[in-house]
Amino acid sequence: MDKIGMIPVMFRALLTAVGRMITSPLRGDTGATTYFKDVAYAALRTQLARISLAQEHYMNPSTDENYLELAKSKGFQPDSIVLSDGSKGHWLGNKGAEKVIVYFHGMCILEQDTTRDAEADGDVRTKGGGYVHKASPGHLTWAFELNQSLNKAGHSTSLVFLAYTTAPGGQYPTQMTQATELLRHIIEKEGKKPSDIIIGGDSAGGNLTLALMSHLLHPHRKLPKLELSKPLRAAVLISPWVRFATTDDSARRNANSDMLPPAAAQRWSEAFLGGARLDEYNQPIIADDDWFKGLENVVSEILVWGGGGEVLIDSIVEIAKKLQKAHPKTELVVQPKVGHEEFIIDTLLGYKEKAEGTVLMENWIGARL
């Protein structure tokens, strides 16, 4: 029945796309940055608002499967870390490299035949997000190409991609436990110094990055403690999901320039929390000014990136200000008008030119390797 129920959902999304194709030229400053994105985002908002968790899971293969497909297509030998609970960390690049990026994925919710021209009418489908879905092939490709670009620029670096257990099968604090154990493995088993490690993630992955930082600063009572001999080199937060309620003014202001509807955020947060109470680890926006004191002993530098046209931008700016009060080496970049993690979405939509946000990430991370 869930599969059959996809038919009206997809039909409604298609009708929305057709309607937006007609009205998009009149969008002014309220829509997405291009005509193509404006139509695609409108269809995605409709689909994400109506699809069920079961349908989302049905549409998306596992991160492990997508990783193996990426390795085959890119011609590298798969190499994975198996953690104590069976979850995995997948290497993208030579694990013997001097520096390591530990990456957590989030709302990479688009997939398309990327061999087509970006402005063509492609097959755009939701792939989930918000701790609910695995990483799409396009998401893994973006991370792979990021690492490739860093190495071409002369940096000896690798990237390990956590395939965390998705909700509702894995609920808070499962993903935080797995992130901690992956970092522990990189330090204790792979022999990497904390000062040679960068952690980061997008959307829910940004939430997880902040949760890991909080655990290192204030050990969670349900998680094994991890002590660092030195601070981590840096942390990168891309469109971090830090408030589950869609009460920010930006949720209204940017409702037509982003692809995320309130119904999806509510569905994903409920699946992730599973009845757990909100706290500073799972919803960092509620932390007071004292919570992040001493953060410089956990990570040396922090980058927070947000899109001026995304529904989460108000809470992203708010969390960046909290971090800046505690850690003077916290940089906030707000790229005007663009949507939620749009430079990753550009890759998935088939844009051949490297997005401004991706270039910024390469330059910022590269300067710290």
C-alpha positions in Angstrom: 0.0 0.0 0.0 2.9 2.4 0.7 4.2 1.7 -2.8 0.8 2.3 -4.4 0.5 5.4 -2.3 3.5 6.9 -4.1 1.5 7.3 -7.2 -0.7 10.2 -6.1 2.2 11.7 -4.3 4.3 11.8 -7.4 1.4 12.9 -9.5 0.8 15.8 -7.2 4.5 16.8 -7.3 4.3 16.7 -11.1 1.3 18.9 -11.2 3.1 21.3 -8.9 6.1 21.4 -11.2 3.9 22.1 -14.2 2.2 25.0 -12.4 5.5 26.4 -11.2 6.9 26.3 -14.7 4.1 28.8 -15.6 4.4 31.0 -12.6 8.1 30.9 -11.9 8.9 33.9 -14.3 6.8 36.0 -11.9 8.6 34.9 -8.8 10.7 38.0 -8.4 13.0 37.7 -5.3 10.8 35.1 -3.6 11.9 32.0 -5.5 15.0 29.9 -6.0 18.1 31.2 -7.7 17.4 29.8 -11.2 14.2 28.8 -13.1 15.2 25.1 -13.1 15.8 25.1 -9.3 12.6 27.0 -8.7 10.5 24.4 -10.5 12.4 21.5 -9.0 12.2 22.9 -5.4 8.4 23.5 -5.8 7.9 19.8 -6.8 10.1 18.6 -3.9 8.3 20.7 -1.3 5.0 19.0 -2.4 6.5 15.5 -2.4 8.3 15.9 0.9 5.2 17.3 2.6 3.2 14.3 1.6 5.5 11.3 1.5 5.6 8.8 4.5 8.7 7.4 6.3 8.1 4.0 4.8 7.9 5.5 1.3 11.1 7.5 1.9 13.0 4.3 3.0 11.6 2.4 0.0 13.0 4.9 -2.4 16.5 5.0 -1.1 19.2 2.2 -1.2 21.6 1.9 1.7 24.7 4.1 2.1 26.8 0.9 2.0 25.3 0.0 -1.4 25.8 3.4 -2.8 29.4 3.5 -1.6 30.2 0.3 -3.4 28.6 1.7 -6.6 30.7 4.8 -6.2 33.9 2.8 -5.8 33.0 0.8 -8.9 32.2 3.9 -11.0 35.3 5.8 -9.8 37.6 2.9 -10.0 38.9 2.7 -6.4 39.1 -0.3 -4.0 36.4 -0.1 -1.3 37.8 0.2 2.2 35.6 0.4 5.3 35.8 0.6 9.0 33.4 -1.7 10.9 32.5 -0.3 14.3 31.5 -2.4 17.3 27.7 -2.0 16.6 28.1 -3.0 12.9 27.8 0.6 11.5 30.6 1.6 9.1 32.9 4.3 8.1 33.7 4.3 4.3 37.0 5.7 3.1 37.0 8.1 0.2 40.7 8.3 -0.6 43.9 6.8 0.8 43.4 6.1 4.5 47.2 6.4 4.9 47.0 10.2 4.1 48.3 12.5 6.7 45.1 14.4 7.3 41.6 13.1 7.7 38.1 14.6 7.2 35.4 12.8 9.2 32.2 13.5 7.5 28.5 13.1 8.5 25.8 13.4 5.8 22.4 15.0 6.2 19.6 16.2 3.9 20.9 15.4 0.5 17.4 15.0 -0.8 17.8 15.1 -4.6 19.0 12.6 -7.2 19.0 13.0 -10.9 20.6 11.6 -14.0 23.6 13.9 -13.8 24.7 13.2 -17.4 21.9 15.5 -18.6 22.3 19.2 -19.0 21.3 21.0 -15.7 18.7 23.1 -17.4 17.0 20.1 -19.0 13.9 18.5 -17.7 15.4 15.6 -15.6 14.1 13.0 -13.3 14.3 14.6 -9.9 13.3 12.6 -6.9 13.5 13.0 -3.1 16.1 10.9 -1.3 15.3 11.8 2.2 17.2 13.6 5.0 17.1 14.6 8.6 18.7 11.4 10.1 16.0 9.4 8.2 17.8 8.4 5.0 21.1 7.0 3.8 23.5 9.0 1.7 22.6 9.2 -2.0 25.1 8.4 -4.7 25.3 12.1 -5.5 26.1 13.0 -1.9 29.0 10.5 -1.8 30.2 11.8 -5.1 30.3 15.4 -3.8 32.4 14.2 -0.8 34.7 12.1 -3.0 35.3 15.1 -5.4 35.9 17.4 -2.5 38.7 15.1 -1.3 40.0 14.7 -4.8 40.2 18.5 -5.2 42.1 18.9 -1.9 44.7 16.3 -3.0 45.1 17.9 -6.4 45.8 21.1 -4.5 48.8 19.4 -2.8 47.2 18.3 0.5 47.6 14.7 1.7 44.1 14.1 2.9 41.5 11.4 3.0 37.8 11.5 3.9 35.9 8.9 5.9 32.1 9.0 5.5 30.0 7.6 8.4 27.1 5.3 7.4 25.1 5.9 10.6 22.0 4.0 11.5 19.0 5.9 10.2 15.9 6.8 12.1 13.5 5.4 13.2 15.6 2.2 13.4 18.3 4.2 15.1 17.2 7.0 17.4 18.9 9.6 19.5 21.7 9.1 20.8 22.6 6.2 18.4 24.1 8.4 15.8 26.1 10.4 18.3 27.5 7.1 19.7 28.6 6.0 16.3 30.2 9.4 15.4 32.1 9.2 18.7 33.3 5.7 18.0 34.4 6.5 14.5 36.4 9.4 15.8 37.9 7.2 18.5 38.8 4.6 15.8 40.5 7.2 13.6 42.6 8.4 16.6 43.4 5.1 18.4 43.4 2.5 15.6 44.4 4.6 12.6 46.9 6.6 14.6 45.8 10.0 13.5 46.5 13.0 15.8 43.5 15.1 16.7 45.2 18.1 15.2 45.2 16.4 11.8 41.5 15.7 11.9 38.7 17.9 10.6 35.1 17.0 11.4 32.0 18.2 9.6 28.7 17.6 8.1 25.6 19.1 6.4 22.1 19.6 7.7 21.5 16.7 10.1 25.2 15.9 9.7 25.9 19.5 11.0 23.6 18.7 13.9 25.6 15.5 14.5 28.9 17.4 14.3 27.7 19.8 17.0 26.5 16.9 19.1 30.0 15.3 18.9 31.6 18.6 19.8 29.3 18.9 22.8 30.0 15.3 23.9 33.8 16.0 23.8 33.2 19.2 25.9 30.5 17.7 28.2 30.5 13.9 28.1 27.0 12.5 27.6 26.0 10.2 30.4 24.9 7.5 27.9 28.0 7.6 25.8 31.6 6.4 26.4 33.9 9.3 27.1 36.5 10.3 24.6 39.4 12.6 25.7 41.5 14.4 23.2 45.2 15.0 23.6 44.9 18.1 21.5 42.0 20.0 19.9 40.7 18.8 16.5 42.0 20.9 13.6 38.6 22.3 12.6 34.9 21.7 12.3 32.7 22.6 9.3 28.9 23.0 9.7 27.0 23.2 6.4 23.4 24.4 6.8 23.3 22.8 10.2 19.9 21.7 11.5 19.9 23.1 15.0 16.2 23.8 15.7 13.5 21.2 15.0 10.5 23.5 15.2 9.8 25.6 12.1 9.1 28.8 14.1 11.9 30.9 12.7 10.8 33.9 10.5 13.0 32.5 7.8 10.7 29.4 7.5 8.0 31.8 6.3 10.3 34.3 4.5 12.1 31.7 2.5 9.3 29.2 2.0 9.4 29.5 -1.8 13.2 29.7 -2.2 14.0 26.4 -0.5 12.9 22.8 -0.9 12.2 22.0 2.8 8.5 22.1 4.0 7.6 22.2 7.7 5.9 18.8 7.5 9.1 17.0 6.5 11.1 18.6 9.3 8.5 17.5 11.8 8.4 14.0 10.5 12.1 13.6 10.5 12.7 15.1 14.0 10.0 12.8 15.5 11.5 9.8 13.9 15.0 10.8 15.2 14.0 11.7 18.7 11.7 8.8 19.3 10.2 10.4 22.4 13.5 11.6 23.8 13.5 15.0 25.4 15.2 18.0 23.7 18.6 18.8 25.1 21.8 20.6 24.2 23.1 17.6 22.2 20.2 17.0 19.9 19.0 20.6 19.6 22.0 22.8 20.2 20.1 26.0 19.7 18.7 25.7 23.2 22.2 25.7 24.8 22.9 28.7 27.0 26.0 30.9 26.6 28.0 28.8 29.1 27.5 25.5 27.3 30.2 26.1 24.6 32.8 27.6 27.0 36.1 25.8 26.5 35.2 24.8 22.9 38.7 25.9 21.8 40.0 22.9 23.7 37.9 20.6 21.5 38.4 22.2 18.1 40.8 24.9 16.9 38.6 26.6 14.2 35.0 26.4 13.1 33.2 27.4 9.9 29.4 27.8 9.8 27.9 28.1 6.3 24.3 28.9 5.5 22.2 30.0 2.5 20.4 33.3 2.7 17.4 31.7 1.0 17.0 28.7 3.1 14.3 28.1 5.7 16.9 27.3 8.4 19.0 30.4 8.1 17.8 32.3 11.1 18.6 29.5 13.5 22.0 28.9 11.6 23.0 32.6 12.3 21.8 32.2 15.9 23.9 29.1 16.6 26.9 30.8 14.9 26.6 33.7 17.2 26.5 31.4 20.2 29.6 29.7 19.0 31.4 33.0 18.3 30.8 34.1 21.9 32.6 31.0 23.2 35.1 30.5 20.4 36.8 33.5 18.7 37.9 31.5 15.7 34.3 30.8 14.5 33.6 32.1 11.1 30.0 32.5 9.7 29.5 32.7 5.9 26.0 33.4 4.6 25.8 33.1 0.8 23.0 35.4 -0.4 19.7 34.0 -1.8 20.8 30.3 -2.1 18.9 27.5 -0.5 19.7 24.7 1.9 23.2 23.2 1.3 22.7 24.4 -2.3 26.2 23.9 -3.5 25.8 20.1 -2.8 22.4 20.2 -4.4 24.0 21.8 -7.5 26.2 18.7 -8.0 23.2 16.4 -7.8 21.2 18.5 -10.2 23.9 18.1 -12.8 25.5 21.6 -12.8 28.9 21.2 -14.4 30.4 24.4 -13.0 31.8 24.1 -9.5 29.5 26.0 -7.1 30.7 29.0 -5.2 30.0 27.2 -1.9 32.1 24.2 -2.9 35.0 26.4 -3.9 34.7 28.1 -0.5 34.8 24.8 1.3 37.8 23.6 -0.7 39.7 26.9 0.1 38.7 27.1 3.7 39.5 23.4 4.5 42.7 23.5 2.3 44.1 26.4 4.2 43.8 24.3 7.4 45.5 21.1 6.2 
